Amino acid sequence: MPQVSFTGNLRRHRETPVTAVEGATVREALDAVFAEDPLLRGYVLDEQGRLRRHVNVFVNNAMIADRLGLADPVGRDDEIYVLQALSGG
Amino acid sequence: MTEGLYVASRKGLVPIRRRNRGWEAGAAAFLGEPVSAILRDPRDGTLYAALRLGHFGCKLHRSGNDGASWEELPAPAYPAAPEPDAEAPALDMIWTLAAGGPDRLGEIWAGTLPGGLFVSPDRGETWSLVDSLWSRPERGEWFGGGFDHPGIHSICIDPRDPERMTLGISCGGVWKSDDRGASWRLAGQGLRNAYMPPERAYDANVQDPHLVATCAASPDVVWCQHHNGIFRSTDAAETFGEIEAPMPSVFGFAVAPHPSDPATAWFAPAVKDECRVPVDGRMVVTRTRDGGASFEVLGRGLPERGSYDLVYRHALVVDASGERLAMGSTTGNLWVSESGGEEWQQIDAHLPPIAQVAFV
């Protein structure tokens, strides 16, 4: 099963343990995580299901291509990283 | 008088309490996070705090124990498009929160960017977009004032009849409902802008009322600090009259109406829209006690020179006594007056930029 891990900066807001989930796309894998914590969804995606502008998702070493639909495929042994861009002062 | 207040700032929600030694800041909640709005529901004492996280979106939290602990609630959400849509609306900021009428305990309203009004019937557990306003064709002409999108920053619920509501929208004018939001009509005739072509100066749908606020004891009296001046209504925001040449300037964001005297209100003027600093670097509050016919300039205790302080629309407030005011600035100064604005005391000079101050 693909494994999903989140930026440590999210832990200030929600519990985000590394999780192995079912899913053939980034969308399916993330939805499986969000089913366990519906409020976590709003930190990563907006209400339209789009990846938030300052959040990035990598599958292994590659940034996903479909920030709108999250249709990028994931395999059984893939690792999905939910990261943030850095900004502010 | 009220013995506490909250400061909603760029880096947390700061509680301020009045002790024997004076006003003291306590430990911030949501340290490091931008707080865009705070509400204490006067009906049950519940606190609501809206956050606008830089990376992770807008959040809503609730406290039933005066801020000792907070729980996260679902934030208002725009309806999801049926297919992935890059242009579909998403919540950008909760700009203001308002408690519903006394007859509907738990009803909370939220004004947001990009222009949606939301209502919760159950203390913020669930939210729905008020489609009767969102679907108005006039919304297509609204535009952002200082933000990328238009937003609702003023929600006034008539204490005599909570069916009657008045909204202030930048830039979308003043809207009213007589049936608790089931239907809406554009009000605010007489508001004037100088940023549109001359023939549209009085177009009510493209006005930028920076704040719309009512006198609690006489809710038909409505004050508006507008982008282009100060306006006052005596017919519940149906029509406004422009105040002639308020001193020292017409520009500002905030207005604090006296809770019982409909002729009295306070303002925090700045030079003008393209130079948002106090006139001559001297921080002042102005007060009218005759419905805007004249203004007193009140500056005792405020910086006399070198001030860059700007007071945002929700950051000048007066409590129910009409004597105690609080004011916070974008420079992180917090002042309190115990004398109707005659004299000010600096409570803190090192706060983050302040979006809102609220007596609790």
Chai-1 contact restraints between the chains, C-beta under 6 A:
chainA,res_idxA,chainB,res_idxB,connection_type,confidence,min_distance_angstrom,max_distance_angstrom,comment,restraint_id
A,L39,B,E72,contact,1.0,0.0,6.0,A-B,restraint_1
A,G42,B,G57,contact,1.0,0.0,6.0,A-B,restraint_2
A,Y43,B,F56,contact,1.0,0.0,6.0,A-B,restraint_3
A,D46,B,A90,contact,1.0,0.0,6.0,A-B,restraint_4
A,E47,B,A77,contact,1.0,0.0,6.0,A-B,restraint_5
A,E47,B,Y78,contact,1.0,0.0,6.0,A-B,restraint_6
A,E47,B,A80,contact,1.0,0.0,6.0,A-B,restraint_7
A,E47,B,A90,contact,1.0,0.0,6.0,A-B,restraint_8
A,Q48,B,A80,contact,1.0,0.0,6.0,A-B,restraint_9
A,Q48,B,A81,contact,1.0,0.0,6.0,A-B,restraint_10
A,Q48,B,A88,contact,1.0,0.0,6.0,A-B,restraint_11
A,Q48,B,A90,contact,1.0,0.0,6.0,A-B,restraint_12
A,R52,B,G57,contact,1.0,0.0,6.0,A-B,restraint_13
A,H54,B,H55,contact,1.0,0.0,6.0,A-B,restraint_14
A,L68,B,P84,contact,1.0,0.0,6.0,A-B,restraint_15
A,L68,B,A86,contact,1.0,0.0,6.0,A-B,restraint_16
A,G69,B,P84,contact,1.0,0.0,6.0,A-B,restraint_17
A,Q84,B,H55,contact,1.0,0.0,6.0,A-B,restraint_18
A,G88,B,G54,contact,1.0,0.0,6.0,A-B,restraint_19
